[in-house]
């Protein structure tokens, strides 16, 4: 399994988190039970969407809140919201991507807020840009919804994904000091879940095309935008790998499909360090694109560590699921997003480590 950092050009390589001069492979390790977690309580964070607020929505178990990621050969520094606020004073941090980016954005707000619970804040939810401001620190943390990263136009009522065009979205990203991108899930959606009517590429229109090819074209458009527009002296760029879902119980239990069809009822992480290789093709494409870029992009490789956490999804304990839908978990359980507090807090602990250490 590749544990490369982020770049093939030696002059761009930054060491991964260092402990006693030994390089730490942040994304290889195991989950350990830790009673000092979670890092915040859902009741003390106003930023959590009902969709992710599992305890508020009646989730009865709580062990899923108590797991800490332990890299193989080092300790992660404990997240400290006060340190984050002091180091990010006057800065603009933006998550860009699909709703997993929103999941992570809300998690980070809660984690930072725990460092100064009385500080003045201001939140504005809108489409495509939502912002959360820590007014006394001049820190703005935003989420920009762009599930394909590239632009989507509506022409005569039809949604068109423009694989060669990103200027519309990109204008909103220019002023950020830290950018965290993600894309993945929406490229595989079909039927009623598909996010477009047509694809535009190379001046031509398509009803559909190979999804991996489409994703790579979009990523190369994104990479070109970053290489052209990002000033490396003031802006750091991260790309978060694809967050796995857990709709197929055969991934963690032989014969489980007979009993359940998804993550409903799961209360513990998967055992061991086996990995199903989910999203291997998309990850390979991402890795290739990032390696060819001139601007250094740090790849936050959270896929494998998240794959173990079949227990950390909202399942039926989501504000977007009605009582009648809850009665039918096989059809309605959300095994794609993550509870807050929960797994995205670990993504942000890793992000914090790479950002500051």
C-alpha positions as CSV (number, residue, x, y, z in Angstrom):
1,X,0.0,0.0,0.0
2,X,1.3,3.4,-1.0
3,X,2.1,5.8,1.9
4,X,3.7,8.4,-0.3
5,X,3.4,12.0,0.8
6,X,2.2,14.2,-1.9
7,X,4.6,14.9,-4.7
8,X,7.1,13.4,-7.1
9,X,9.3,16.5,-7.2
10,X,11.9,16.4,-4.4
11,X,12.1,20.1,-4.0
12,X,8.4,20.1,-3.2
13,X,8.4,17.4,-0.6
14,X,7.6,18.4,2.9
15,X,8.4,15.8,5.6
16,X,5.4,14.1,7.1
17,X,4.8,14.7,10.8
18,X,8.1,14.1,12.5
19,X,8.6,12.5,15.9
20,X,12.1,12.2,17.2
21,X,13.4,12.6,13.7
22,X,11.6,9.5,12.4
23,X,9.1,10.0,9.6
24,X,5.5,9.1,10.7
25,X,3.2,7.4,8.3
26,X,0.1,9.2,9.5
27,X,-2.5,7.2,7.6
28,X,-1.3,3.7,8.5
29,X,-2.3,2.5,11.9
30,X,-5.3,1.3,14.0
31,X,-8.2,2.4,16.0
32,X,-7.8,2.3,19.8
33,X,-10.5,2.8,22.4
34,X,-9.9,6.1,24.3
35,X,-12.3,7.2,27.1
36,X,-11.1,10.8,26.8
37,X,-13.0,11.2,23.5
38,X,-15.0,12.8,22.0
39,X,-13.3,16.2,21.7
40,X,-16.6,18.1,22.1
41,X,-20.3,17.4,22.9
42,X,-23.0,17.8,20.2
43,X,-25.0,20.0,22.6
44,X,-22.2,22.6,22.7
45,X,-21.8,23.0,19.0
46,X,-24.4,25.0,17.0
47,X,-22.9,24.1,13.6
48,X,-24.0,20.5,13.4
49,X,-26.6,19.7,10.7
50,X,-29.5,17.5,11.9
51,X,-28.3,15.2,9.1
52,X,-25.1,14.4,11.1
53,X,-26.4,14.9,14.6
54,X,-26.8,11.3,15.6
55,X,-27.2,11.6,19.3
56,X,-29.7,14.4,19.0
57,X,-31.6,12.1,16.6
58,X,-31.8,9.3,19.1
59,X,-28.7,7.1,18.5
60,X,-28.7,4.9,21.6
61,X,-25.1,3.7,21.7
62,X,-22.0,5.9,22.3
63,X,-18.9,3.6,22.0
64,X,-18.4,4.9,18.4
65,X,-17.5,8.3,19.9
66,X,-14.6,6.8,21.9
67,X,-12.1,5.7,19.2
68,X,-8.8,7.4,18.5
69,X,-6.7,6.9,15.4
70,X,-3.2,5.6,16.4
71,X,-0.6,5.8,13.6
72,X,1.9,2.9,13.6
73,X,5.0,4.6,14.8
74,X,4.1,8.0,16.4
75,X,1.5,9.8,18.5
76,X,-0.7,12.4,17.0
77,X,-0.7,15.7,18.8
78,X,-4.0,16.3,20.6
79,X,-6.2,18.8,18.8
80,X,-6.2,22.1,20.6
81,X,-8.8,24.7,19.4
82,X,-7.0,27.5,21.1
83,X,-3.8,26.8,19.3
84,X,-5.7,26.5,16.0
85,X,-7.3,30.0,16.6
86,X,-4.0,31.6,17.4
87,X,-2.1,30.1,14.4
88,X,-5.0,30.9,12.0
89,X,-5.7,34.4,13.2
90,X,-6.7,36.6,10.2
91,X,-6.9,33.7,7.8
92,X,-9.5,32.3,5.4
93,X,-9.8,28.5,5.3
94,X,-12.1,26.8,2.8
95,X,-13.4,23.3,2.2
96,X,-14.5,22.7,-1.4
97,X,-16.4,19.6,-2.6
98,X,-19.4,17.5,-1.8
99,X,-21.3,17.0,1.4
100,X,-18.4,15.0,2.9
101,X,-16.6,18.3,2.8
102,X,-19.5,19.9,4.7
103,X,-19.3,17.0,7.2
104,X,-15.6,17.9,7.8
105,X,-16.2,21.6,7.9
106,X,-18.8,21.3,10.6
107,X,-16.6,19.0,12.6
108,X,-13.7,21.5,12.5
109,X,-16.0,24.3,13.6
110,X,-17.0,22.3,16.7
111,X,-13.4,21.3,17.5
112,X,-12.1,24.9,17.2
113,X,-15.1,26.3,19.2
114,X,-14.2,23.9,22.0
115,X,-10.9,25.8,22.4
116,X,-12.7,29.1,23.1
117,X,-16.4,28.4,23.8
118,X,-17.3,32.0,24.7
119,X,-15.8,33.6,21.6
120,X,-18.0,35.7,19.3
121,X,-19.0,33.9,16.1
122,X,-21.2,34.4,13.1
123,X,-22.6,31.7,10.8
124,X,-24.2,32.1,7.4
125,X,-25.5,29.1,5.5
126,X,-26.2,29.6,1.8
127,X,-25.7,27.9,-1.6
128,X,-23.0,27.3,-2.8
129,X,-21.0,29.1,0.0
130,X,-21.5,28.8,3.7
131,X,-19.3,30.6,6.2
132,X,-18.4,30.5,9.9
133,X,-16.5,33.4,11.4
134,X,-14.6,33.6,14.6
135,X,-14.9,37.4,14.9
136,X,-12.4,38.1,17.6
137,X,-9.7,36.2,15.6
138,X,-10.6,37.4,12.1
139,X,-10.7,33.7,11.1
140,X,-13.2,32.6,8.4
141,X,-13.9,28.9,7.8
142,X,-16.0,28.3,4.7
143,X,-17.6,25.4,2.8
144,X,-18.1,25.8,-0.9
145,X,-20.4,23.1,-2.5
146,X,-18.9,21.8,-5.7
147,X,-19.4,18.1,-5.9
148,X,-17.5,17.8,-9.2
149,X,-15.2,20.7,-8.5
150,X,-15.8,21.9,-12.1
151,X,-18.7,24.2,-13.1
152,X,-22.2,23.1,-13.6
153,X,-24.5,25.2,-15.9
154,X,-28.2,25.0,-16.3
155,X,-29.2,25.4,-20.0
156,X,-32.9,25.2,-21.0
157,X,-33.6,23.4,-17.7
158,X,-30.8,20.8,-18.2
159,X,-27.8,20.5,-15.9
160,X,-24.6,20.4,-17.8
161,X,-21.3,19.4,-16.1
162,X,-18.5,21.3,-17.9
163,X,-15.4,19.2,-17.5
164,X,-13.2,21.9,-19.0
165,X,-14.5,24.9,-17.1
166,X,-13.9,25.8,-13.5
167,X,-13.6,29.6,-13.7
168,X,-17.0,30.2,-12.1
169,X,-16.3,28.1,-9.0
170,X,-12.7,29.1,-8.9
171,X,-13.4,32.7,-8.4
172,X,-14.8,31.9,-5.0
173,X,-11.6,30.2,-3.9
174,X,-9.0,32.8,-4.8
175,X,-8.8,34.6,-1.5
176,X,-8.4,31.4,0.7
177,X,-5.2,30.9,2.7
178,X,-5.9,27.2,3.1
179,X,-7.9,25.1,0.6
180,X,-9.1,21.6,1.3
181,X,-10.6,19.9,-1.8
182,X,-12.5,16.7,-2.2
183,X,-14.6,14.9,-4.9
184,X,-15.6,11.3,-5.6
185,X,-19.0,10.0,-4.7
186,X,-21.0,12.0,-7.2
187,X,-19.0,10.7,-10.2
188,X,-20.5,7.2,-9.6
189,X,-24.2,8.2,-9.0
190,X,-26.6,7.0,-11.6
191,X,-30.4,7.2,-12.3
192,X,-32.3,9.6,-10.0
193,X,-29.1,10.3,-8.0
194,X,-27.1,11.4,-11.0
195,X,-26.2,15.1,-10.8
196,X,-26.3,16.0,-14.5
197,X,-28.3,15.7,-17.7
198,X,-25.4,16.2,-20.0
199,X,-21.6,16.3,-19.9
200,X,-19.6,18.9,-21.9
201,X,-16.0,18.1,-22.8
202,X,-13.8,19.4,-25.6
203,X,-16.6,21.4,-27.1
204,X,-18.9,18.4,-27.4
205,X,-21.9,17.2,-25.4
206,X,-22.4,13.7,-24.1
207,X,-25.3,11.9,-22.5
208,X,-22.7,10.0,-20.4
209,X,-19.1,8.7,-20.6
210,X,-16.8,6.5,-18.6
211,X,-17.1,7.9,-15.1
212,X,-13.4,7.5,-14.3
213,X,-12.5,9.3,-17.6
214,X,-14.9,12.1,-16.7
215,X,-13.5,12.4,-13.2
216,X,-9.9,12.5,-14.5
217,X,-10.8,15.3,-17.1
218,X,-12.4,17.3,-14.3
219,X,-9.4,16.8,-12.0
220,X,-7.0,17.9,-14.7
221,X,-9.1,21.1,-15.1
222,X,-8.9,21.6,-11.3
223,X,-5.1,21.0,-11.3
224,X,-4.6,23.5,-14.1
225,X,-6.6,26.1,-12.1
226,X,-4.5,25.5,-8.9
227,X,-1.2,25.6,-10.8
228,X,-2.3,28.9,-12.5
229,X,-4.0,30.7,-9.7
230,X,-2.5,29.6,-6.3
231,X,0.3,31.7,-4.9
232,X,2.3,29.2,-2.9
233,X,3.8,31.9,-0.8
234,X,0.5,32.5,0.9
235,X,-1.9,29.6,0.2
236,X,-1.6,25.9,1.1
237,X,-3.6,23.3,-0.8
238,X,-4.8,19.9,0.5
239,X,-6.8,17.2,-1.2
240,X,-8.8,14.8,0.9
241,X,-9.1,11.2,-0.5
242,X,-12.5,9.6,-1.0
243,X,-14.6,8.8,2.0
244,X,-15.8,5.2,1.9
245,X,-19.5,4.2,2.4
246,X,-20.7,1.0,4.0
247,X,-23.7,-0.3,2.1
248,X,-22.2,-3.8,1.5
249,X,-21.9,-5.9,4.7
250,X,-20.0,-8.6,2.8
251,X,-17.0,-6.2,3.1
252,X,-16.8,-6.9,6.8
253,X,-18.7,-10.1,7.5
254,X,-19.2,-13.2,5.4
255,X,-22.8,-14.1,5.0
256,X,-23.9,-10.8,6.6
257,X,-25.9,-9.8,3.5
258,X,-28.5,-12.4,4.6
259,X,-29.1,-10.5,7.8
260,X,-28.6,-6.8,7.0
261,X,-28.0,-4.8,3.9
262,X,-25.9,-1.9,5.3
263,X,-24.3,-0.3,8.3
264,X,-27.5,-0.3,10.4
265,X,-26.8,-1.7,13.9
266,X,-23.1,-1.6,13.6
267,X,-21.4,-0.5,16.8
268,X,-17.7,-1.3,16.5
269,X,-15.0,-0.7,13.9
270,X,-13.8,-3.5,11.7
271,X,-11.0,-5.6,13.2
272,X,-7.4,-5.9,12.0
273,X,-5.8,-4.0,9.2
274,X,-7.2,-5.7,6.1
275,X,-8.4,-3.3,3.4
276,X,-10.9,-3.9,0.6
277,X,-9.2,-1.5,-1.8
278,X,-12.4,0.6,-2.1
279,X,-12.0,3.4,-4.7
280,X,-8.6,2.1,-5.8
281,X,-9.1,3.4,-9.4
282,X,-10.3,6.9,-8.3
283,X,-7.4,7.1,-5.9
284,X,-4.9,6.1,-8.6
285,X,-6.2,8.8,-10.9
286,X,-6.1,11.4,-8.0
287,X,-2.5,10.4,-7.2
288,X,-1.4,10.7,-10.8
289,X,-3.0,14.1,-11.3
290,X,-1.5,15.5,-8.1
291,X,2.0,14.2,-8.9
292,X,2.1,16.1,-12.2
293,X,1.2,19.4,-10.6
294,X,3.6,22.3,-10.0
295,X,1.9,23.6,-6.9
296,X,2.5,21.2,-3.9
297,X,-0.8,19.6,-2.9
298,X,-0.8,17.5,0.3
299,X,-2.9,14.3,-0.1
300,X,-4.9,13.6,3.1
301,X,-5.2,9.8,2.5
302,X,-8.2,9.1,4.8
303,X,-9.8,6.3,2.8
304,X,-8.3,3.3,4.5
305,X,-8.6,4.5,8.1
306,X,-12.3,5.5,7.4
307,X,-13.0,2.1,5.8
308,X,-12.7,0.4,9.2
309,X,-15.4,2.6,10.7
310,X,-18.6,0.9,9.6
311,X,-20.0,1.9,13.1
312,X,-19.6,5.7,12.6
313,X,-22.4,6.5,10.0
314,X,-25.7,8.1,10.9
315,X,-27.6,5.0,9.7
316,X,-31.2,5.8,10.7
317,X,-30.2,8.5,13.3
318,X,-30.3,11.4,10.9
319,X,-32.6,14.4,10.9
320,X,-33.2,13.8,7.2
321,X,-34.9,10.5,7.8
322,X,-38.6,10.4,8.7
323,X,-40.1,8.1,11.3
324,X,-41.7,5.9,8.6
325,X,-38.3,5.6,6.8
326,X,-36.6,4.7,10.1
327,X,-38.9,1.7,10.3
328,X,-37.1,0.4,7.2
329,X,-33.4,0.7,7.7
330,X,-32.6,-1.6,4.8
331,X,-33.8,1.2,2.4
332,X,-33.3,4.4,4.3
333,X,-30.1,4.1,6.4
334,X,-27.4,6.7,5.6
335,X,-24.1,4.8,5.4
336,X,-22.3,7.5,3.5
337,X,-22.1,10.5,5.8
338,X,-20.7,10.4,9.3
339,X,-22.0,11.2,12.8
340,X,-20.8,14.4,14.6
341,X,-19.0,14.1,16.9
342,X,-17.3,11.2,15.1
343,X,-15.0,10.2,12.4
344,X,-14.5,13.5,10.6
345,X,-12.9,14.8,13.9
346,X,-10.1,12.3,13.2
347,X,-9.7,13.7,9.6
348,X,-9.3,17.1,11.2
349,X,-6.8,15.9,13.8
350,X,-4.7,14.6,10.9
351,X,-5.2,17.9,9.0
352,X,-4.2,19.9,12.1
353,X,-1.1,17.8,12.4
354,X,0.0,18.3,8.8
355,X,-0.9,22.0,8.9
356,X,1.0,22.9,12.1
357,X,3.6,20.2,12.9
